[in-house]
Amino acid sequence: MVESKKLVAVRPEPILEMQGISFGYKRQDLLYDVSVSVAPGEMIGLLGPNGSGKTTLLRLLSGVLQPRRGQILLQGRTLSQWGRRQAAQRIAVVPQELHMPFTYTVEQMVSLGRTPFTSSFFGSRKEHDSTIIQDAMQAAGVTSLSERIFNELSGGERQRVTVAMALAQQPSILLLDEPTAHLDIKYQIETLELVQQLNQDRKMTIIAAMHDLNLAARYFPRLILFQRGIVADASPAEVLEPGLLSRVYGVQVQIGILRGAEHLSVLPPAQAEEASKQSPHPAPAVHLIAGGGSGELMMRALADAHIPFSIGALNIGDSDHTLALRLAEDVITEQPYAPISEASMLKVRQRLQQVDVLLLCPTAIGPGNLLLMQEALRAAHNGLHIVLVTAPFNTTCVPGEELRAAGASIEQLLKSVAARDYTGGQGLHCFEQIVQAGAVIVDSVGVALEEVRKAAPSRAI
């Protein structure tokens, strides 16, 4: 009897890995806990508003910057193990703009790409170097410009020459920093068509920071959305969701049909306000105060139950903030490591005047978020229905009559609060007053959902 063998698909080893990398200056993280695995031949677009960390990530991947935490692996070895010259033979960078202080010709510019393989700029070129340079110029479509002065070319022509210079390095990975910035429509399309061709014909791995969402959707099968950390990493259909983009970019985004294809557009403030009034999305029925991962289970449960909610204030980089951008109707955002600002507190106060329920998740209490607890107390005195969730957080969600009645012990709640209070007792005192004002204490997601449904029956499904 012949024993059959089960065929198992073998995933290729990643060509590039980012393992929990963070980077910043002093205490300000520009990138926080980024982990990405890149397979050979992938074409990835990096999205996010200015200052979200796209360019910083490219500089880390090229070895120009060193991560504060975590590590970057190139073919299984850290960049430092490769060394600058060896890494440059495998990773090439195309910057946004390149201006030369010298009157180099196009061919001289492209020949600079051979620097990682030679001892000087022009002095040690061999015959095979010249062949590679000619091949790079031909691939980028700039052979006819070889004798032209680089600085005298148009923006689109200079971009193609810069790509040719990168190709002369014969890299397996090409990093591009907003390659279509400052180009007219014709050269934007030409540049991305060239990059796509390199990916398809040479199996080159492409990672590009993009500012045009529609071009990113058209050319990149995988998109990673940033806001100091990864908010979404998936296909264009999943990442380019209007609600998610609106929260990350801070502007109203809508999808329309243009010449038979979906097209993203940004609404001016006046139109955005009108669209918001006509939006079928219900206003949030619930507001969450969370942080440090304490709100993850509750957010997922509310989203699964189709109960709209808002959350905040949360610092960029907080794990709850990253998830909230995907699940919440509204996220009140604060800068990394910063205390809650007066402007954010005003937004929280206004939100608490609009919702039916406030859910207080078991987050740590420190000087940075003590104001949120004090605002919750104010809302309790104003009659808002408040649900306090104790720790440890019971993940069991039992529907219907099997739900236990709300009413975990006050002692259990205050004990858990005291263990995570870093304000010298101010946070604990605030919670005691919230309990005295009539807050409901629960210790499971299911009971919390039931409380939400009772308090907001018209807005909770």
N, C-alpha and C positions, 0 to 999 in steps of 0.2 A: 504494500500500500504506500502510495506516494503521499507524503505529508505536504499539504499546501502551505505556502508561505504568504503571510499578509504583507502587502506592500505599504510602507509607511513613507509619507512625504517628508523629505529632509529639508528643513529650512536652512538657507545659507547662513554662514557665520556673518555677523554684522561687520561691515567695513569700518564703521565709526560708532562709538558708544559714548554717551554722556551719562555719567552715573552720579546723580545727586549733586550736580555742580551749582554753586552759588558764587556770585561775584559782586563786589561793591567797594566803595571807598568809605573808610572809617566804619560807622555803624549803618550806613545806607546801602542796602542791597539793591543792585540794579537787576540782578537775576537771582531767583530763589529756588533751590531744590529742583533743578531741571534734569530730568532723566529721559533720554531718547535713544532708541536703537535704530540705526540706519543700515539697511541691507544694500549690497552692491547693486548699482544700477537704478536706485530709486531717484525720483525727481520730487523734491520737497520744497514747498513754498512757506516762508515764515511771514506771518501776519501780525499786526498789532499797531496801536497808535505810536506816535513819536515818543521816545523814552521808554518804550515797553521792554526793550532789551534785545531786539533783533540784531542790530549791528554789534552790540556787545558780545552776543553769542558767536557771531561769525569771527570776531577777533579772538575769542577764546579757542575756537576750533582751528584757527590758523596758527595758534601759538604766540600771537602778539601779546595777549594777556594771559595771566595765570589764574585759575579759579581759586577763590578763598577756601572753598570746601569742595569735596568730590574730586572726580578725575575724568579725563577724556582719554579714551582708548582708540588708537588707530590700528586696525588689524590685530587687536588683542594686546597691544603694547601702549603704554602711556606716551604722550607726545614728548615728554622729557627723555624717555628711553630712546626715541628715534633720533633726537638731535635736530637742530634747525635745518641743516642742509638736507638731511634725509627726509624730513617731513615735507620740505618744499618740493621734493621730487615726486611727492604723492598728492599734495594738496596745493591747489592754485587759487588765487583770489582775484576777483574782478571788482575793483572799488567803484563807488558811485561816479567819481570824476578823477581824472589823472591829468595833471598839468606838469609839463617838463620845463625846467629852467634853461634847457639846452635846445639847440635846433637839431634835434635828432630826426632822421628820416623814419618812415614807417618800418623799413626793414631793420634799422638799428634798434628801434623800440621793441620789435618782436624778438630780436636776438637777445634782449635782456632776459627773456624767459629761460635761456639756457644757463643763466648764472649759477643755479644750484649744481650744475654738472661741470662747471669750468672754474678755473682759478681766478679769472678776472672777467670784466664785462666783454671785451672784444678780443683780447690778446691770445686766447688759447682755443679758438674755435677749430674744430676738425671738420672733415668732409661730411660726416654723418650729422653734425650739428647743423650745417647749412641745409642739408636735406630736410631735417626736421623743421627748420624755420620756414622753408618754402612750403612744406606741407601744411603748417599751421596757418600761413597767410592764405593759402588756397582754401582751406576749410572754412576760414572766417570771411572769405570773399574780399580780401584786400590786396591781392597780388598786384592788381593794376595801380595801386597806390604806393607801391614799395619805395619809390624815389621822392614821394611827397614829404613835406615837413609836417610832422605830427601835429604841432600846435596850430597849423593853418587849416586843419580839417574841420568838417562840421561835427556836431555833437554825436550824431549817429555813426559817422565814419570813425571817430576816435573810439567809440565804444567797441566797434568791431575789431579795431587794432588792439585794444586792451584784451579782448577775448583771445585774439591770436597770440598775444604775448603769453597769456596763461596756458594756451594749448602747447606752446613751445616747451613748457615744463613737462609735458607728457604726463599730466596728473591723472589719477584715478578718481579724484574728487575735485569738483569745481564749486567754489563759493562765490556768490554774486551778491553785492550789496546794492539793492534797489537798481537793477540794471536798466530799467526804463525811465528812471528819474531824469527830468530835464530834456527828454527826447520828444519829438513830435510823434503823431500816431503812426506814421509810416515806419519810422525807425524803431518804435516800441515793438511793433509786430515783427519786423525783420530780426531784431535782437532775440526775441523769445523763440521765433522759428529756428534760428541758428542754435540756440541752447537746446531746444527740443531735439533737433537733428543730431547734435553731439550725444545726447542721452540715448537716442535710438540706434544710431549707427556705431558709436564707439562704446556703448554701454557705460558711459561716464556717469558717476553719481553726482547729482546736482542738488545744491542747497542754496536757495535764493531768498533774500529778504525782499518782500514786495509791498508796495503801497497801493497798487490798483487791485481792488478785490475782483473785478470782472476778469482782468487778465490772469490773475492767479487761479481763478476757477477754470479758466479755459485751458491753461497749459500745465497745471500741477495736479497730479492724481492724489497727492497727499498734502494736506495743509496743517500747519501747527499755529494756533492762535496764542499770542503772548500778552500778558500784562504783568511783567516782572517775573512771571512763572508761566507754566503751560496751563492755559484755560481749556483748550480743546486740541485734539490730535486725531484727525480722521479724514475722510473724503470731503471734497468741497460741498457735497449735498448736506453733510452733517455739520460742518464747521460754519458754513455761511448761512446760518439761521438768523433771520432779522432781529429777533429779540436778544439773542446772545451778542450779536455785533453792536446793537444799540447800547447794551450795558457796558461793553468793553471800550467802544470808541466814544461813548457819551453823546451820540447823535442818533436821531431817528432814521432807521434804515428800512426800506421796503423793497420787495421783489416785484418786478413787472415783467411783461413780455415785450421784447424788442426784436422784430424780424423773426418771430417764431422761437426765440430762445429766451431763457430767464436772464434778467438783468437787474443787478443791484443798483439802487440809487439812494442818495442822501437827501432828506427833506430839509428845506430851510425851516428856521424856528416857527414861523407863522403856520406853515403847512403841517409841521410836526404836531403842533398843538391841536389843529383841526382834526388831523388823522387820529390823534389820541382820543378825542371826543367820540369819534365814529368807530373806534376800534372794538371788535367783538370780544376782546379779552376783558374779563371782569376785573374790577379793582381788587387788590389784595384784601383778603378777609382777615389775615393773620400777620403779625409781625414777630420775628424771632430776634432775640438777643443771644448771641452765641460767640464762638471763637475757639481756636485751638483744636478743632475737630469735634467739639461737643455738640454741634448742630447737625452733623452729617446724617445720622439716622432719622432725625426729625424732618430734615429737608427732603430726604428721599421718600419718606412716608407721605408727606404732604403732596409731593409731586405725583406719586403713584395714585393718590386719592383724588387727583385733579383739583386740589384746593389751592387757589392762588395765594402766595405769601410774599412778604418783603422781609428784608433782614438787614441788620447793621446797627451801629457802624462797625465795619470790619476793616482791618488793615490789609493792604495789598501784601501778598505773601502768606497770609494766614490760609491754612488748608480749607477752612470753612468758606473763605472768600472765593477761592478758586471754584469750588463746587456751586456756590450760590450764583455765580455768574451764569451757570448753565441752567439752574433750576428755578431761581426766584424771578418774580415779576419785576422786582426793584431791589437794587443793592446800594446801600449807603456806604460809600468807600472812603477810607482814610489812607494817608500815605504810610509806607512801611515804618514800623517801630514808633510812629508818632502817637502822642496822646490824642484823644478825641477832640477835634477842633470845635470852636463855637458854631461854625457853619454846619458841620455835620450834626451837632446836637440839635440845631434848629430843625434840620430835616427829620431827625428822629422824633422830635416833639410833634411836628406836623403829621407825621405818619401815624403816631399813636392816637391822634385825634380822629383818624379816618378808619382805623381797623376795628374789628369786633373783639379780637383776642390778642393778648401778648403772651408768647411762649418764652419763658426764661430757661435756657438750657444750662447744664452744669459746667459753665466755663469758669476758669480761674479769674479771680477779681484782683486787680492791681490798680495803681494810681492812674494808669492809662485809660481804664474803662469804668472806673468808679462812678463817673458822671452818668453812665448809662443806667446803672442801678438806681441812682438817685432820680433819674427821669422816670424809671419804671415805678418808683414809689409815688411820684407826682401823679402818674397816670392812674395808679390804684386809688388814690384819694379822689380822683375825678370820676371814678366809677368804672374804669375799664376792667373787663374780665381778664384776670391774669392767672396763668397756669405755670406752676413751678415744677420742674422736673428734677427729681433727686438723682444722685449717683450712688451705686453703680447703675448704669442705664440699662434697663431690661429691653432687649431687642424684640421680644415676643409681641406680635400683633395678632390678637385673637378677635375675630369679628363677632358682632351681635351679642347675644345673651351671655356668652362665655366671658365677656369683658368683666374684670373685677371693678368694683366701685372705686371711684377716685377717693383718695384719702390716705396716702402714705403718711407715716407719723411725722409730726412736726420735729420730734427729736432727731429722727433720721435725716431730715432735710438740713436742720441747723448744724448737725455734726458734719455733714458733707460740705456745707458752705464754709464752716470754720477751717476745714482741711485745705481749702483752696482760696482762702482769704489772705491776701498779702498787703492789706491796707491798715494793719494794726487794729483790726476789729471794726472798722467803719463799714466794710462790706457786709459783715455779719449783722451788725445793727440795722442796716438798711433792709436786709432780708427779713429780720424779725418784724419790722414795721409793715412790710409788704404782706406778710402772713396775717398780722393783726388787722390789716385792711380788708381781708376776706379772700386772699388768693387761694386757689385750689392746688393741692400738692398731689403729684402723680409720680409713679416710678416705672412707667412703660409707654412705649410709643402708641400702643393701641388705646390706652386710657386717654392719652393726650389728644389723639384724633377724635375720640368720642366727645371730649370736652369742647373741641373746636366745632364739631357738628352741632352740639347743643347751643353754643353761643352764637353761631352764625349759620342758622339753618337755610337761609335764603341764598347764601353765597358758597356754601360747602356742599359738594355733591355727595 
